[in-house]
Amino acid sequence: MKKTFPRAPGVYFFKDRFGCVIYTGKAKNIHKRVQSYFSKQKTDWKVETLLQEYADIDYILTKNETEALLLEAQIVRAQRPKFNVLLKEGQPFIYILFTRPKIGFARVELVRNKKKKGKYFGPFLHKKQARSAYRYLIQTFRLSLCKQKIANGCLDYHIGLCAGSCREDFDYAGYLFRLQLAQDALKNNHGVLVKNIKQQIRLYNQQLQFEKAMHLNEYLENLDVILHTLQIKFSESKYQELILEKTAPIVPSKISEIPISIMLQNFLGVKKPIRTIDCFDISHFQSNSIVGSCVRFTDGSSDKEFFRKFKVKGLKKQNDYAALQEIVIRRYKNCPENIPDLVLIDGGKGQLHAVQKVLPDVFFVSLAKRQERLFGSLFPDGILLNVQEPVGKLLIALRDYAHHFAISYHRVSRSKELRP
């Protein structure tokens, strides 16, 4: 391996010949970690297979190893590299949330996704420590809310565990004050918080209440991890631009001696060469934060002056057809002179018909990920693309690039929406 790497913490990527990420890892020392893959002592068959498939290695530097760990989890979840096993399914992060509901009681919760409005602390990967710190906050500031309704309060209230929401005279103002204290404990003077816990541990030991001291010491150890993670101030949007740049699939600018514009013209059966191509994609999360993107390539090279991002405005729930119609109309309605030679839609026959209805004079094709099937006027039932052939290689790379761009924008958009 001739490429040099920094002796610093960060995340590294193994990429295949199409620029797609096939493995992501984290390291305290990127140079040392990458070199270990090429050592003579390697015996893992998975590493052998990885080295046979990779074409390039890239990296993103982070401030420290903990931030690298969080960034790795974010990238693996988004990219789903074929050689990564852990962190691939589900949500790897956990957050401590202080809710701000329009109705009902505000409360502190442990959550895996940023769906509710409120103040989030995290993300954390150390789930055990996060849960322990959460329990500490609940017990210390008496924040547990009861589902019962008892005039004098439930048993937990009388032993100091329940906040008293079960009582008819529940002191909600006092509860909100304690909730704010718990929030301040995480974001303000950490030194005072740790000092107070240590003082309480000493008091328990003097009173021979060793079990309570042991539990409190466990909270202290876990709280150290939480406070260290909070000090990093990591967010999923922090490295978004770098992630987009480093993990974008490669769109080949030269595939053969014949210009790709001529090859596309012949393949699609049109009268003039296909020089400019726009590609659209939609991204959302459980029907929320629906966004769209459009990327343009001219003669196989990205033309970022014509890249566009869209927040879908006319929909309250997921409808890919309507979302595509909206962003396609918005893209071209005020600038018909910028309509490209070809518009490629990420989707199948349904998506193609949807956009053809609203702009029948534009030349559309759609490319479905399943079997890489291309739909268009010449092939209404679809034709399978061959990734080894120039046209297939280019169109698949364009579709993947647009998809990558849309997902990256979607994550930034959701992150901004959920900020308090």
VENFEN-V428155 format. One record per residue. N is the residue number from 0. SS is DSSP state (2 for helix, 1 for strand, 0 for the rest). PSI is psi in whole degrees, -180 to 180 (* if undefined). NEAR is the number of other ideal C-beta (glycine too) atoms within 10 Angstrom. Layout:
N;SS;PSI;NEAR + N;SS;PSI;NEAR
This chain:
0;0;110;11 + 1;0;-24;3 + 2;0;139;9 + 3;0;151;8 + 4;0;151;19 + 5;0;149;11 + 6;0;67;11 + 7;0;163;16 + 8;0;153;21 + 9;1;-166;25 + 10;1;139;28 + 11;1;153;22 + 12;1;133;23 + 13;1;129;21 + 14;1;148;22 + 15;0;-174;17 + 16;0;-15;11 + 17;0;4;16 + 18;0;5;21 + 19;0;138;19 + 20;1;124;25 + 21;1;-14;19 + 22;1;137;22 + 23;1;137;25 + 24;1;166;21 + 25;1;160;22 + 26;1;147;22 + 27;0;-32;14 + 28;0;101;16 + 29;2;-44;24 + 30;2;-50;15 + 31;2;-40;11 + 32;2;-44;17 + 33;2;-41;19 + 34;2;-29;12 + 35;2;-26;13 + 36;0;-23;19 + 37;0;11;10 + 38;0;155;8 + 39;0;-17;4 + 40;0;-4;5 + 41;0;136;12 + 42;0;-10;6 + 43;0;125;9 + 44;2;-28;8 + 45;2;-39;10 + 46;2;-41;16 + 47;2;-45;11 + 48;2;-40;13 + 49;2;-45;17 + 50;2;-25;13 + 51;2;-29;7 + 52;2;-23;14 + 53;0;153;18 + 54;0;-20;13 + 55;1;159;12 + 56;1;132;16 + 57;1;176;16 + 58;1;162;22 + 59;1;126;20 + 60;1;145;15 + 61;0;171;24 + 62;0;-34;13 + 63;0;-180;14 + 64;2;-36;13 + 65;2;-43;19 + 66;2;-36;21 + 67;2;-40;24 + 68;2;-43;20 + 69;2;-41;25 + 70;2;-39;24 + 71;2;-46;24 + 72;2;-41;21 + 73;2;-45;24 + 74;2;-40;24 + 75;2;-41;23 + 76;2;-39;18 + 77;2;-42;19 + 78;2;-28;20 + 79;0;56;13 + 80;0;143;22 + 81;0;-26;15 + 82;0;-3;16 + 83;0;132;18 + 84;0;-53;10 + 85;0;153;9 + 86;0;5;19 + 87;0;-38;13 + 88;0;142;10 + 89;0;-169;9 + 90;0;116;14 + 91;0;-18;20 + 92;0;160;22 + 93;1;144;21 + 94;1;151;20 + 95;1;120;24 + 96;1;132;23 + 97;1;107;20 + 98;1;158;16 + 99;0;71;11 + 100;0;153;11 + 101;0;-33;5 + 102;0;156;4 + 103;0;-178;8 + 104;0;138;14 + 105;0;148;17 + 106;0;171;18 + 107;1;134;22 + 108;1;158;12 + 109;1;125;17 + 110;1;158;17 + 111;0;-20;13 + 112;0;150;15 + 113;0;74;21 + 114;0;-32;12 + 115;0;159;13 + 116;0;141;15 + 117;1;-167;19 + 118;1;119;17 + 119;1;138;18 + 120;1;126;19 + 121;1;-162;21 + 122;1;156;21 + 123;1;143;23 + 124;0;-23;18 + 125;0;86;17 + 126;2;-39;13 + 127;2;-44;11 + 128;2;-38;21 + 129;2;-42;23 + 130;2;-38;15 + 131;2;-43;19 + 132;2;-37;25 + 133;2;-46;21 + 134;2;-37;16 + 135;2;-46;22 + 136;2;-44;22 + 137;2;-46;18 + 138;2;-42;15 + 139;2;-42;18 + 140;0;10;19 + 141;0;66;18 + 142;0;4;21 + 143;1;126;18 + 144;0;136;17 + 145;0;144;19 + 146;0;-7;7 + 147;0;167;13 + 148;0;101;11 + 149;0;128;13 + 150;0;-47;8 + 151;0;2;10 + 152;0;152;19 + 153;0;176;18 + 154;2;-43;12 + 155;2;-32;16 + 156;2;-42;21 + 157;2;-19;11 + 158;0;10;8 + 159;0;20;9 + 160;0;-41;15 + 161;1;145;21 + 162;0;-15;25 + 163;0;14;20 + 164;0;-13;20 + 165;0;-19;20 + 166;0;153;18 + 167;0;-30;9 + 168;0;40;8 + 169;0;125;18 + 170;0;83;13 + 171;2;-34;12 + 172;2;-43;7 + 173;2;-37;12 + 174;2;-44;20 + 175;2;-35;12 + 176;2;-44;11 + 177;2;-35;16 + 178;2;-39;21 + 179;2;-37;13 + 180;2;-41;14 + 181;2;-40;19 + 182;2;-42;18 + 183;2;-33;12 + 184;2;-31;21 + 185;2;-27;20 + 186;2;-10;11 + 187;0;-113;11 + 188;0;90;11 + 189;2;-34;17 + 190;2;-43;9 + 191;2;-41;11 + 192;2;-49;18 + 193;2;-40;15 + 194;2;-42;11 + 195;2;-39;13 + 196;2;-43;16 + 197;2;-38;13 + 198;2;-40;10 + 199;2;-37;16 + 200;2;-44;18 + 201;2;-39;10 + 202;2;-44;13 + 203;2;-40;18 + 204;2;-40;15 + 205;2;-32;9 + 206;0;6;10 + 207;0;24;9 + 208;0;69;13 + 209;2;-32;10 + 210;2;-42;9 + 211;2;-39;15 + 212;2;-39;18 + 213;2;-45;12 + 214;2;-40;17 + 215;2;-36;20 + 216;2;-35;15 + 217;2;-43;14 + 218;2;-43;21 + 219;2;-45;18 + 220;2;-43;10 + 221;2;-34;20 + 222;2;-33;21 + 223;2;-41;14 + 224;2;-44;18 + 225;2;-48;24 + 226;2;-37;17 + 227;2;-42;14 + 228;2;-40;22 + 229;2;-36;16 + 230;2;-24;11 + 231;2;-30;14 + 232;0;48;9 + 233;0;140;21 + 234;0;158;16 + 235;0;-11;20 + 236;0;-6;16 + 237;0;-43;17 + 238;0;20;22 + 239;2;-44;17 + 240;2;-41;11 + 241;2;-40;14 + 242;2;-44;25 + 243;2;-45;17 + 244;2;-43;12 + 245;2;-26;18 + 246;2;4;21 + 247;0;135;19 + 248;0;152;19 + 249;0;128;17 + 250;0;112;22 + 251;0;126;15 + 252;0;-25;12 + 253;0;117;11 + 254;0;-35;16 + 255;0;-180;10 + 256;0;-28;5 + 257;0;130;10 + 258;0;138;16 + 259;2;-28;24 + 260;2;-37;18 + 261;2;-39;13 + 262;2;-40;18 + 263;2;-40;21 + 264;2;-46;18 + 265;2;-40;12 + 266;2;-40;21 + 267;2;-6;19 + 268;0;43;10 + 269;0;170;15 + 270;0;-20;5 + 271;0;159;9 + 272;0;145;16 + 273;0;97;23 + 274;0;-40;18 + 275;1;134;18 + 276;1;128;26 + 277;1;142;27 + 278;1;129;27 + 279;1;147;27 + 280;1;155;28 + 281;1;143;26 + 282;1;144;23 + 283;1;169;21 + 284;1;111;16 + 285;0;47;9 + 286;0;7;11 + 287;1;159;14 + 288;1;54;20 + 289;1;123;26 + 290;1;162;23 + 291;1;163;26 + 292;1;156;25 + 293;1;125;23 + 294;1;146;27 + 295;1;138;21 + 296;1;135;25 + 297;1;120;15 + 298;0;38;15 + 299;0;-1;19 + 300;1;142;11 + 301;1;137;17 + 302;0;81;15 + 303;2;-15;8 + 304;2;-26;7 + 305;2;10;17 + 306;0;142;15 + 307;1;148;15 + 308;1;143;17 + 309;1;136;20 + 310;1;120;13 + 311;0;120;22 + 312;0;-29;10 + 313;0;10;11 + 314;0;140;14 + 315;0;-15;9 + 316;0;166;10 + 317;0;130;15 + 318;0;93;18 + 319;2;-37;21 + 320;2;-50;16 + 321;2;-37;15 + 322;2;-44;24 + 323;2;-42;25 + 324;2;-44;19 + 325;2;-49;20 + 326;2;-31;24 + 327;2;-44;24 + 328;2;-46;13 + 329;2;-33;16 + 330;2;-37;20 + 331;2;-9;19 + 332;0;-34;10 + 333;0;0;8 + 334;0;64;9 + 335;2;-22;10 + 336;2;-15;5 + 337;2;8;12 + 338;0;127;16 + 339;0;179;21 + 340;0;-28;18 + 341;1;140;24 + 342;1;121;25 + 343;1;126;25 + 344;1;134;26 + 345;1;105;23 + 346;0;-168;22 + 347;0;-151;18 + 348;2;-40;14 + 349;2;-45;13 + 350;2;-40;24 + 351;2;-47;25 + 352;2;-35;14 + 353;2;-46;21 + 354;2;-30;22 + 355;2;-29;19 + 356;2;-40;10 + 357;2;-26;14 + 358;0;75;18 + 359;0;-19;8 + 360;0;-7;7 + 361;0;143;16 + 362;0;104;17 + 363;1;147;22 + 364;1;158;19 + 365;1;148;26 + 366;1;112;26 + 367;1;138;19 + 368;0;-35;13 + 369;2;115;7 + 370;2;6;9 + 371;2;58;17 + 372;1;126;17 + 373;1;131;25 + 374;1;140;23 + 375;0;-176;19 + 376;0;-33;13 + 377;0;-22;12 + 378;0;75;14 + 379;0;-26;11 + 380;0;2;7 + 381;0;151;19 + 382;1;137;16 + 383;1;129;10 + 384;0;147;20 + 385;0;118;12 + 386;0;-16;11 + 387;0;-15;7 + 388;0;150;13 + 389;2;-48;17 + 390;2;-46;18 + 391;2;-43;18 + 392;2;-44;19 + 393;2;-50;24 + 394;2;-39;24 + 395;2;-41;20 + 396;2;-40;23 + 397;2;-46;24 + 398;2;-44;26 + 399;2;-37;22 + 400;2;-45;22 + 401;2;-40;27 + 402;2;-44;19 + 403;2;-43;24 + 404;2;-41;22 + 405;2;-44;24 + 406;2;-42;18 + 407;2;-43;22 + 408;2;-39;22 + 409;2;-43;24 + 410;2;-40;22 + 411;2;-42;19 + 412;2;-46;19 + 413;2;-40;20 + 414;2;-41;17 + 415;2;-39;10 + 416;2;-33;12 + 417;0;1;18 + 418;0;139;11 + 419;0;*;8
